[in-house]
């Protein structure tokens, strides 16, 4: 049984035509998305150099590629060694009366325990040496400062984990072995104090600004209970007001009018900044066509890898040699090689089908249909994707 990677001459490291946001976080297809990413990086880098934070809301249609964009953004932050300490959070389902601590817990526990211990320990030493302010003066809370400068530096991992849970607002955390503190953090000012403390320690110890990338933030729409929503709004207002923290909220919304109420409330918009609401639109016909063609050049061994991906691919995956069997298959025809594994007329029809489909003109759907077409060609024993296969996968849709 032949495998798809051999059947379609895929480059080393690729088994199919799909892109996974985590596995392929080094790769970002399309000039438009790379320009948008670079714009975000410039904004974040500029804010970090000013020892300040950048708040942004990135929104676009479901399946547009926001999750892949944010994972690539995190990769580029590390690759470029920017003065940022990134933390990725994927929102869970929130019920009508969900407590805000459900989100904040993910933000705090998104930090690596060893990293928090290192930061806290280094900050305590700086404080003892007179090189840093007392954390209580920064966070304006004796309890929070005590847990951060005492509990987080303890050698026992379970105790540090409990401290992190307490700082996140989790209920029923036994802190008796650490310090005499309040039972639970519940107010927006408490959550903001925790962020101020974390941000200050990172800035003093490492010279880095905290960056929270909060994916699938449209799920806050599930908080519908009036009193609960009011609490969430208050907490959002408090945490987005912390100056030394960067936050990017990625929101699924077809247009600005479809954004969750939380993000269009004047109190939140003022703190984020209206200019920092950035829409990622679905690609045009030309952009969609370029997206697929670039993807095929990245995935298939048909010459040089596009320059934008030289750093993303490594070793054997950068091989520029055209396999002899592929050269014979396309008859050394540049147009056939360009659209391979599609026949040229099938590729044109594939693009038209994507544009005509209700959900087709999005990268996620284009990738899904491309993979489906490749699978059908492979199992049918066809060396290329022809018009009949394109027609078949179109007719299978609902």
N, C-alpha and C positions, 0 to 999 in steps of 0.2 A: 504494500500500500504506500503510494507516494504521499509526501506531506506537502501542504500548501507552499511552504517556504521554498521547496525545491521545484515545485510545479511552475511557480511564477518568478523564479530567480530572485527571491528576496534577499536583502542584505543580511549580514551576520547580526544576530540579536533580534530579528523580527520573525515572527511565526505566522502573522496574518496582516490584514490591512487596517486593523482597528488601532486606536490610540487610547491608552489608559492614562488618566491624569497623573497618577502617582508613578507608574512604571516608566512613562515617557515624559517626565516633567522637564527634561532638558530640551525637548523639542516643542517649538511653537510654530505652527504653520500659518503662513499668510503675512504679507507686509503690513496689512491694516492692524492686525492684532499685535504684531511686534512693535509698531509705532505706538499703539495704545499702552503696551507694557512699558516701553521706554519713557513715555510721558509720566506714568505713575512712578517709575523709579526715580526720575528727575525730581519730581515733587517730594517724594519721601527722603531722598538724599539731601535735598536742599533744606528740608525741615530738620533733619538730623544734624546737619552742620550748624544749624542755628540753635541746636539743643532744644528743639521744640518738636511738637507732634503734628502730624497731618491726618485729618479726618476726611474720609471719602466714602461715597456710596456709589458702587458700580452696579448698574442694572441693565438687564437685557432679557430677551426671550428665553424661555426654558430650552435647554439644549444648545444654546448659542456658543458655549465653550468657556463660560466664566470660571468654572472649577479648574479646567486645564490652564487657563490664564493665570489663576492665582498660584497654582503649584509651580508654574514656570517662573512667576514673579519671585517666589520664595527661593527657588534655585538660583536665580540671577542675583538676588541679594547676597547669598552666600558666595557665589562665584566672584562677584565684583568686590567682595569684602567691604560692603557698606557698613556704616556705623549704626546698624540696626540689629535688634534681637527679636527675630520673628517667632510668633506662636500661631499655629493654625488651629482653627476651631470649626467644626462642622455642626451646625445647629441640629438639635433633635426635634421631635414633634412636641409642640407645646399645647397643653390643654387650656380650656377657658380660664381656669383659676390657677394656672401654673405660677409658681413663685419665680421672681427674677433670679434667685440664686441658682436656678437650673441652668441658666446661661452663664452666670458669673462663675459657677463651679467649673465649667469647661474651660473658661479663660484662665483660671488659676492652676487647675490641674493639667492644663496644656503645657505648662513649664516642666522641664525635666527636673526631677527631684535633686539630682547631683549638682545640676547647674544652679538651682536656687540656693542650695547649701553653700556652694562655692562663693556666690555673690554675697550672701548674708555674712558668711565668715570673714570675707575680705573687708566688708564694710565695717563690721564690729572692730576689726583691728585698726582700721583707719580712724575710727571714732576714738579708740583708746590712745592712739598716737596724736590726737588733736588735729587730724587732717580732714575730719568730716564732722558735720553737725550731728547732734543727737537726733535719732530718727523720730522720736516723740515730737520734736519741734517741727518736723516736716509733715507728719501725718495728722498731728493734732489729736492723737488718741493713744493714751498710755497702754491700753490693752493690745492694740494692733502692733504698736512699736515693740512691746515686750515679746510677743509671739514671734515677730520677724527676727529680732536680734538675739533671742534666747532659744526658742524652739526650733527654728530652721537650721541652726548650726549644730544641733545635737547629732551624735554619731549613729544613733539607732534609726534606721530607715522607717520603721512603723510609726515612731513618734513624729518624725518630720512629716510623714504623710498625713498624720492626724492634724498637725498644725496647718498644713495646706488646706485640708478640708474645712477647718474652722475659719481660716481666712476667706474661703470661698462662700461662706454663709451657710454651710451645711449644718443641719440641726443634729442634736444629740451626739456631739463629739466630746468625748471624755478628755478634758484638758487638765485634770487635777495633777497629773504627774509633770506638767510643764509649767503652768502658772495659774494664779487665781484670776480668771478673766470672765467676762460675761458669757452667758450660755450660747448665744448665737448672734451673728451679724445679720441685720435685716434691713437697715435703712440705706437709701442711696448714698448718703454721706459716708457711711461706713465702707461701702464698696469703692467709692472714689478715694477714700483714705488708703485702702489697700493698694490701689493702682498708683497713687502718689508715692507710697513707700517703695513699691517694687521699681517703679520708674526711676526714682531718685537713686536707689542703690545701684541699678544697672549703669546709670549715667556716671556716677562717681567712681565706681570700680572699673568699668570697662570702657567708659566713654561712648556707650551705645544707647540708642533710644528704643524703647519697647515698641514692637509692631504686632498688633493683633489682626490677623486676617480671618474674618468671620464669614464663613461660607453658608449658603442657603438660608440667609437671614430673613427671607420672606416668610419663614415659619413663625415669626413673631405674630403674624396675622391670626394665629390660633388663639391668642390671648384676647378673649372677647368680653369677659366679665368686667363690668364698668369699674368697680373699685380696684380690681387687679390690674386693669389696663392703666389706671391712674398711677399706681405704684410703679409699674414698668416705665411709664413715661418719665416719672420723677427720677428713677434710677438711670435711665438712658441719658437724661439731662445732666446728671451728676458725673457720670463716667466720661461723657464726651466733652465735658468742660475741663477735664484734667489736661493741662497744657503739654506735659512732657511725654505723652503717649500718642503713638500713631495707631489709627484704626481704619481698616478697610472692610466695609460691609458689602458682600456680594449678594445681590437680590434678584430673584427671578421675577421679572415683570415685563409684559409685552410693550409697555410704554410708561412714561412718567405718571400717567393717570392711574395706572394699575399698581403703583407702589403701595405697600402696607401703610395704613394710617399713621403708624408710629414714625415712619420716616418723612412724612410730609407735614407733620405737626410743626407749627412755626417755632416752638421752643427748641426742637431738635434740629430743624433746618438751619436755624441761626447759628447753632454751635458747630455744625458740620461745615456750613458755608454753602450757599446755593450754587456757587461756581464749582463746588466739589462733588456735585451730582453728575455722574458721567454715564451716558447711555452707550451701550455697545449694540449697534444695530445689526440686523441680519444682513448677510452679504448680498451684493448685487449679483447679476448673472456673471459678469466678468470676474468678480472677486471669488465667486463659487468655483468657476472654471479654473482660475489660477490656484485656488486652494487644493483642488483634486490633483492638478498636474504637479504641483510642488510636492504634495504628499507622495505621489508615485515616484518622483525622482529621489526622494529620501528613502523610500522603502525598497525600491527595485534596483538591481544592479544594472543600470543602463547609463553609465557614464559618471561624470563628476557629481558629487553631492553638492547641492546649492550652498553657496558661501555662507549663508546665514546659519548653517548647521554644521560647519566645520568643527566647532568646539563641542557640539552636542554629541556627535558620533565619534567613535574611537577605533583605532586599529583596523582590523579587517573590514569593518563596516564602511570605511572610506575608500575601499577599492574602486578604482575608476575603470577597471577592465570590463569590457562588454563580453559576457559569455558567448562563446561561438554558437551555441544552440539558439540563443536569443537573437543573435545577428541573422542567422538563417531564417528564423521564424518571421522576422519583420522584413526580410529581404533587403536589408540595409536601406530601408526607406525611412528618412528622418521623421516624417509625419506619423508613420505607424509606430516608430520607436517612442515618439513623444507621448502618444495616448496609451501605449501598452500598459496594462493587459487588455485594454479596450481596443477593438477595431475603431478606426477614426469615425466612421458613421455612427457606431454604437455609442461612442463617447459623447458626440453631439446630442444624440437622442437621450442619453442618460442625464445630461445637464437640463435638457428641456423638461424631462419628467420630474426632476427635482423641483424645478421652478413652478411646475403646474400643481404639484402635490400641496395639500393644505399645510403640512408640517415639513415639507421637503427642503426648503431653502435655509437649512441650518446645518452647521458642521456635523453635529451628532447624527442627524438623519442621513446626511450624505455618506458618512462613514458606515452606518448600519447597512445602507443599501449597496454600497460598494462591497462590503464584506459578503453580503448575501449573494451578489452577482458572482463574485469570485468563487464562492463555495459551490454555486450551481454549475459554473463552468468546470470546476475541478472534478466534481462528482460525475459530470456528464462526459468527461474525457476530452473536453474542448481546450485547446491551447490558448485561446483568447476569449474575451467576453464579446459576444456578437449582439446584433440587434434583437435576435430572438430571446436571448437571455434577459436583456434589458426590458423587453416587453413582458416577459414572464414575471419578473420581480415587481414590475409596476402593477400587474393584474392581481398579485397576491395581497396587495394592501387593502385595508378596509375602507 
